[in-house]
Amino acid sequence: MQSQIKKFLLSLCFDMLGSTLYSIGIATFAQKADFAPGGVLGFALILYHLWGFPVGVTSLLLNLPLAALSIRALGRNSLYKTIQSMVCYTILLDGIFPYIPYYDGSSMLAALFSGIFLGMGMAIFYMHGSSSGGTDFLTLLIQSKRPKFSIGFVIMTIDVMIILLGWWVFGNFESVLYGIISTAACSIVMDWILYQIGTTKSLLIITKCGETVVAKIAYHCKRSSIAIQGFSTYSGNEKTVLICTCSNVQAYRIQKIVKSIDANAFIILTNSGGVFGEGFRE
């Protein structure tokens, strides 16, 4: 019971942080700036500008039928987390942020920072197995009917349709450009958080002192290695090929360890954007 409560509270903390950043992107920067980013939330912003509908509740009402239709593709656990996230940012958007001052300066800066905060919020949702709904639901629905469509094409098509609709609503082409800037910034920030902050390093080490190097890496950096016996086609000497995956900080330290043991060791260092398993992402 205690572990379930702890898990729920941790999930709620992620939701509140992600929802706060997400709501800043919408309520503080986008809502009063005469442009609409892509997705369902962008459509909710358009309805707000046309008839004054509350953005959070409108977005939630648009998302619920999409969620019900995509339950098979999404899974009950992910659907539950996504609905929890949507409820959190709906409460913030309509219940708290209307009473907080919004940015009313440059539309260009509003679009840029709207995308930055939306990207940060969405990345936090994805990191704990949730999402902001909207485009994710539409993508799953369309792919279930047309599995040959690429995810990128589906998302781009939906976003373009919403952004172009803003041209008619706001009455100027600049709203389209600002919508593109916001959507692009959101995508870049989200990808950077999900795939660059958590980037790890992989080292391919070719050495004649394999056992000593493995022991020192394990002792100083608490990292294991895969050892493969081989030989150099140039010299004909036997070598040990080690594969070791570690954090960015540990990579430099491991290089120093290897060189201190075998000055002639050959080291190849690469970025690894997705490493899953014990000691890394689960």
One Martini backbone bead per residue (centre of mass of N, CA, C, O) as a GRO file, in nm:
protein
  282
    1MET     BB    1   0.058   0.062  -0.022
    2GLN     BB    2   0.296   0.261   0.013
    3SER     BB    3   0.407   0.227  -0.277
    4GLN     BB    4   0.151   0.335  -0.419
    5ILE     BB    5   0.148   0.614  -0.289
    6LYS     BB    6   0.431   0.696  -0.380
    7LYS     BB    7   0.374   0.665  -0.684
    8PHE     BB    8   0.142   0.870  -0.698
    9LEU     BB    9   0.296   1.120  -0.587
   10LEU     BB   10   0.513   1.121  -0.805
   11SER     BB   11   0.319   1.152  -1.042
   12LEU     BB   12   0.194   1.419  -0.940
   13CYS     BB   13   0.454   1.585  -0.947
   14PHE     BB   14   0.499   1.561  -1.248
   15ASP     BB   15   0.227   1.685  -1.331
   16MET     BB   16   0.262   1.963  -1.194
   17LEU     BB   17   0.517   2.046  -1.340
   18GLY     BB   18   0.421   2.003  -1.632
   19SER     BB   19   0.159   2.180  -1.607
   20THR     BB   20   0.297   2.446  -1.539
   21LEU     BB   21   0.466   2.474  -1.797
   22TYR     BB   22   0.231   2.438  -1.995
   23SER     BB   23   0.060   2.683  -1.888
   24ILE     BB   24   0.265   2.900  -1.947
   25GLY     BB   25   0.271   2.862  -2.255
   26ILE     BB   26  -0.031   2.942  -2.279
   27ALA     BB   27  -0.127   3.172  -2.070
   28THR     BB   28   0.132   3.367  -2.083
   29PHE     BB   29   0.192   3.358  -2.417
   30ALA     BB   30  -0.054   3.254  -2.624
   31GLN     BB   31  -0.352   3.354  -2.549
   32LYS     BB   32  -0.275   3.687  -2.619
   33ALA     BB   33  -0.102   3.657  -2.922
   34ASP     BB   34  -0.237   3.572  -3.198
   35PHE     BB   35  -0.197   3.244  -3.179
   36ALA     BB   36  -0.160   2.892  -3.291
   37PRO     BB   37  -0.074   2.609  -3.212
   38GLY     BB   38  -0.071   2.298  -3.241
   39GLY     BB   39  -0.331   2.103  -3.206
   40VAL     BB   40  -0.582   2.087  -2.977
   41LEU     BB   41  -0.495   2.337  -2.816
   42GLY     BB   42  -0.503   2.527  -3.058
   43PHE     BB   43  -0.809   2.492  -3.103
   44ALA     BB   44  -0.890   2.600  -2.823
   45LEU     BB   45  -0.774   2.884  -2.875
   46ILE     BB   46  -0.962   2.953  -3.109
   47LEU     BB   47  -1.228   2.928  -2.945
   48TYR     BB   48  -1.153   3.151  -2.748
   49HIS     BB   49  -1.135   3.383  -2.965
   50LEU     BB   50  -1.431   3.348  -3.074
   51TRP     BB   51  -1.609   3.265  -2.772
   52GLY     BB   52  -1.453   3.227  -2.481
   53PHE     BB   53  -1.356   2.958  -2.423
   54PRO     BB   54  -1.212   2.759  -2.210
   55VAL     BB   55  -0.919   2.604  -2.262
   56GLY     BB   56  -0.909   2.361  -2.069
   57VAL     BB   57  -1.198   2.243  -2.099
   58THR     BB   58  -1.197   2.223  -2.405
   59SER     BB   59  -0.958   2.031  -2.428
   60LEU     BB   60  -1.082   1.805  -2.255
   61LEU     BB   61  -1.342   1.759  -2.429
   62LEU     BB   62  -1.178   1.687  -2.690
   63ASN     BB   63  -1.010   1.442  -2.561
   64LEU     BB   64  -1.204   1.225  -2.445
   65PRO     BB   65  -1.307   1.086  -2.709
   66LEU     BB   66  -1.020   1.018  -2.809
   67ALA     BB   67  -0.946   0.839  -2.568
   68ALA     BB   68  -1.172   0.626  -2.604
   69LEU     BB   69  -1.079   0.541  -2.901
   70SER     BB   70  -0.752   0.488  -2.796
   71ILE     BB   71  -0.732   0.263  -2.568
   72ARG     BB   72  -0.602   0.021  -2.717
   73ALA     BB   73  -0.336   0.167  -2.811
   74LEU     BB   74  -0.253   0.292  -2.523
   75GLY     BB   75  -0.369   0.196  -2.265
   76ARG     BB   76  -0.470   0.215  -1.941
   77ASN     BB   77  -0.227   0.338  -1.795
   78SER     BB   78  -0.166   0.572  -1.994
   79LEU     BB   79  -0.450   0.691  -1.989
   80TYR     BB   80  -0.460   0.762  -1.690
   81LYS     BB   81  -0.213   0.953  -1.692
   82THR     BB   82  -0.321   1.148  -1.907
   83ILE     BB   83  -0.578   1.238  -1.759
   84GLN     BB   84  -0.431   1.347  -1.513
   85SER     BB   85  -0.275   1.565  -1.671
   86MET     BB   86  -0.521   1.713  -1.791
   87VAL     BB   87  -0.652   1.794  -1.523
   88CYS     BB   88  -0.418   1.962  -1.415
   89TYR     BB   89  -0.400   2.176  -1.655
   90THR     BB   90  -0.694   2.265  -1.638
   91ILE     BB   91  -0.688   2.388  -1.355
   92LEU     BB   92  -0.462   2.592  -1.415
   93LEU     BB   93  -0.577   2.741  -1.666
   94ASP     BB   94  -0.879   2.811  -1.525
   95GLY     BB   95  -0.804   2.859  -1.197
   96ILE     BB   96  -0.512   3.031  -1.193
   97PHE     BB   97  -0.388   3.189  -1.452
   98PRO     BB   98  -0.605   3.424  -1.476
   99TYR     BB   99  -0.452   3.562  -1.202
  100ILE     BB  100  -0.200   3.587  -1.387
  101PRO     BB  101   0.021   3.749  -1.542
  102TYR     BB  102   0.081   3.836  -1.876
  103TYR     BB  103   0.228   3.844  -2.180
  104ASP     BB  104   0.246   4.172  -2.391
  105GLY     BB  105   0.455   4.163  -2.609
  106SER     BB  106   0.621   4.010  -2.823
  107SER     BB  107   0.518   3.771  -3.046
  108MET     BB  108   0.783   3.627  -3.094
  109LEU     BB  109   0.849   3.569  -2.794
  110ALA     BB  110   0.586   3.427  -2.730
  111ALA     BB  111   0.629   3.189  -2.925
  112LEU     BB  112   0.900   3.089  -2.819
  113PHE     BB  113   0.820   3.051  -2.509
  114SER     BB  114   0.585   2.872  -2.555
  115GLY     BB  115   0.747   2.635  -2.679
  116ILE     BB  116   0.942   2.588  -2.445
  117PHE     BB  117   0.729   2.524  -2.221
  118LEU     BB  118   0.580   2.302  -2.370
  119GLY     BB  119   0.825   2.114  -2.408
  120MET     BB  120   0.887   2.072  -2.108
  121GLY     BB  121   0.611   1.960  -2.023
  122MET     BB  122   0.597   1.719  -2.226
  123ALA     BB  123   0.857   1.578  -2.136
  124ILE     BB  124   0.759   1.513  -1.849
  125PHE     BB  125   0.525   1.341  -1.930
  126TYR     BB  126   0.690   1.126  -2.093
  127MET     BB  127   0.889   1.040  -1.857
  128HIS     BB  128   0.608   0.916  -1.692
  129GLY     BB  129   0.397   0.792  -1.918
  130SER     BB  130   0.269   1.037  -2.052
  131SER     BB  131   0.050   1.310  -2.169
  132SER     BB  132  -0.139   1.575  -2.339
  133GLY     BB  133  -0.265   1.454  -2.575
  134GLY     BB  134  -0.433   1.496  -2.861
  135THR     BB  135  -0.219   1.418  -3.099
  136ASP     BB  136  -0.174   1.136  -2.986
  137PHE     BB  137  -0.461   1.034  -3.035
  138LEU     BB  138  -0.480   1.096  -3.339
  139THR     BB  139  -0.242   0.922  -3.424
  140LEU     BB  140  -0.352   0.648  -3.325
  141LEU     BB  141  -0.612   0.651  -3.491
  142ILE     BB  142  -0.489   0.678  -3.776
  143GLN     BB  143  -0.293   0.432  -3.756
  144SER     BB  144  -0.518   0.216  -3.715
  145LYS     BB  145  -0.629   0.279  -4.015
  146ARG     BB  146  -0.319   0.390  -4.123
  147PRO     BB  147  -0.026   0.222  -4.080
  148LYS     BB  148   0.156   0.360  -4.319
  149PHE     BB  149   0.170   0.600  -4.166
  150SER     BB  150   0.354   0.841  -4.044
  151ILE     BB  151   0.395   1.010  -3.758
  152GLY     BB  152   0.516   1.272  -3.870
  153PHE     BB  153   0.294   1.322  -4.083
  154VAL     BB  154   0.051   1.335  -3.897
  155ILE     BB  155   0.143   1.566  -3.710
  156MET     BB  156   0.199   1.777  -3.931
  157THR     BB  157  -0.087   1.789  -4.051
  158ILE     BB  158  -0.236   1.880  -3.796
  159ASP     BB  159  -0.072   2.136  -3.735
  160VAL     BB  160  -0.117   2.283  -4.005
  161MET     BB  161  -0.425   2.306  -3.988
  162ILE     BB  162  -0.435   2.477  -3.728
  163ILE     BB  163  -0.247   2.710  -3.811
  164LEU     BB  164  -0.413   2.795  -4.067
  165LEU     BB  165  -0.672   2.865  -3.912
  166GLY     BB  166  -0.544   3.117  -3.772
  167TRP     BB  167  -0.552   3.302  -4.020
  168TRP     BB  168  -0.862   3.339  -4.017
  169VAL     BB  169  -0.905   3.428  -3.719
  170PHE     BB  170  -0.666   3.666  -3.701
  171GLY     BB  171  -0.612   3.801  -4.005
  172ASN     BB  172  -0.300   3.689  -4.034
  173PHE     BB  173   0.007   3.555  -4.134
  174GLU     BB  174   0.174   3.580  -3.870
  175SER     BB  175   0.024   3.360  -3.708
  176VAL     BB  176   0.156   3.127  -3.862
  177LEU     BB  177   0.452   3.187  -3.792
  178TYR     BB  178   0.414   3.170  -3.482
  179GLY     BB  179   0.308   2.880  -3.480
  180ILE     BB  180   0.565   2.755  -3.600
  181ILE     BB  181   0.763   2.850  -3.383
  182SER     BB  182   0.627   2.712  -3.142
  183THR     BB  183   0.630   2.420  -3.251
  184ALA     BB  184   0.936   2.401  -3.301
  185ALA     BB  185   1.032   2.466  -3.013
  186CYS     BB  186   0.887   2.232  -2.878
  187SER     BB  187   1.029   2.001  -3.031
  188ILE     BB  188   1.324   2.071  -2.961
  189VAL     BB  189   1.304   2.068  -2.652
  190MET     BB  190   1.188   1.785  -2.617
  191ASP     BB  191   1.422   1.632  -2.756
  192TRP     BB  192   1.651   1.737  -2.576
  193ILE     BB  193   1.547   1.623  -2.308
  194LEU     BB  194   1.502   1.318  -2.397
  195TYR     BB  195   1.801   1.282  -2.578
  196GLN     BB  196   2.038   1.469  -2.435
  197ILE     BB  197   2.040   1.476  -2.125
  198GLY     BB  198   2.036   1.139  -2.138
  199THR     BB  199   2.301   1.106  -2.258
  200THR     BB  200   2.531   0.862  -2.343
  201LYS     BB  201   2.826   0.661  -2.330
  202SER     BB  202   3.038   0.478  -2.559
  203LEU     BB  203   3.302   0.236  -2.515
  204LEU     BB  204   3.575   0.132  -2.723
  205ILE     BB  205   3.819  -0.097  -2.601
  206ILE     BB  206   4.166  -0.152  -2.694
  207THR     BB  207   4.357  -0.401  -2.512
  208LYS     BB  208   4.621  -0.574  -2.318
  209CYS     BB  209   4.458  -0.496  -2.019
  210GLY     BB  210   4.166  -0.603  -1.955
  211GLU     BB  211   4.140  -0.691  -1.653
  212THR     BB  212   4.245  -0.426  -1.526
  213VAL     BB  213   4.043  -0.231  -1.654
  214VAL     BB  214   3.783  -0.359  -1.549
  215ALA     BB  215   3.851  -0.332  -1.246
  216LYS     BB  216   3.886  -0.020  -1.239
  217ILE     BB  217   3.609   0.060  -1.344
  218ALA     BB  218   3.447  -0.084  -1.123
  219TYR     BB  219   3.578   0.065  -0.879
  220HIS     BB  220   3.555   0.382  -0.974
  221CYS     BB  221   3.253   0.363  -1.155
  222LYS     BB  222   3.049   0.123  -1.139
  223ARG     BB  223   3.127  -0.040  -1.416
  224SER     BB  224   3.060  -0.251  -1.662
  225SER     BB  225   3.181  -0.502  -1.901
  226ILE     BB  226   3.252  -0.614  -2.226
  227ALA     BB  227   3.439  -0.905  -2.326
  228ILE     BB  228   3.663  -0.949  -2.614
  229GLN     BB  229   3.845  -1.164  -2.793
  230GLY     BB  230   4.142  -1.072  -2.987
  231PHE     BB  231   4.310  -0.932  -3.285
  232SER     BB  232   4.557  -0.781  -3.463
  233THR     BB  233   4.597  -0.727  -3.809
  234TYR     BB  234   4.867  -0.566  -3.785
  235SER     BB  235   5.039  -0.731  -3.540
  236GLY     BB  236   4.895  -1.006  -3.411
  237ASN     BB  237   4.799  -0.931  -3.140
  238GLU     BB  238   4.649  -0.971  -2.853
  239LYS     BB  239   4.314  -0.863  -2.761
  240THR     BB  240   4.088  -0.652  -2.578
  241VAL     BB  241   3.738  -0.599  -2.606
  242LEU     BB  242   3.562  -0.318  -2.480
  243ILE     BB  243   3.231  -0.256  -2.346
  244CYS     BB  244   3.117   0.075  -2.234
  245THR     BB  245   2.858   0.221  -2.039
  246CYS     BB  246   2.798   0.576  -1.966
  247SER     BB  247   2.835   0.870  -1.852
  248ASN     BB  248   2.958   1.171  -1.929
  249VAL     BB  249   3.140   1.199  -1.677
  250GLN     BB  250   3.272   0.903  -1.686
  251ALA     BB  251   3.420   0.903  -1.960
  252TYR     BB  252   3.674   1.063  -1.884
  253ARG     BB  253   3.766   0.881  -1.650
  254ILE     BB  254   3.802   0.620  -1.816
  255GLN     BB  255   4.018   0.723  -2.005
  256LYS     BB  256   4.229   0.773  -1.781
  257ILE     BB  257   4.243   0.484  -1.680
  258VAL     BB  258   4.333   0.345  -1.940
  259LYS     BB  259   4.594   0.522  -1.992
  260SER     BB  260   4.732   0.445  -1.715
  261ILE     BB  261   4.763   0.136  -1.809
  262ASP     BB  262   4.731   0.191  -2.144
  263ALA     BB  263   4.881   0.402  -2.366
  264ASN     BB  264   4.796   0.213  -2.639
  265ALA     BB  265   4.512   0.242  -2.631
  266PHE     BB  266   4.199   0.200  -2.800
  267ILE     BB  267   3.948   0.467  -2.838
  268ILE     BB  268   3.588   0.473  -2.867
  269LEU     BB  269   3.358   0.754  -2.880
  270THR     BB  270   3.000   0.758  -2.814
  271ASN     BB  271   2.676   0.832  -2.861
  272SER     BB  272   2.381   0.739  -2.651
  273GLY     BB  273   2.039   0.794  -2.666
  274GLY     BB  274   1.953   0.470  -2.609
  275VAL     BB  275   1.951   0.329  -2.280
  276PHE     BB  276   1.847   0.004  -2.162
  277GLY     BB  277   1.846  -0.080  -1.818
  278GLU     BB  278   2.048  -0.154  -1.583
  279GLY     BB  279   2.145   0.179  -1.477
  280PHE     BB  280   1.920   0.295  -1.656
  281ARG     BB  281   1.670   0.282  -1.845
  282GLU     BB  282   1.343   0.117  -1.806
   0.00000   0.00000   0.00000
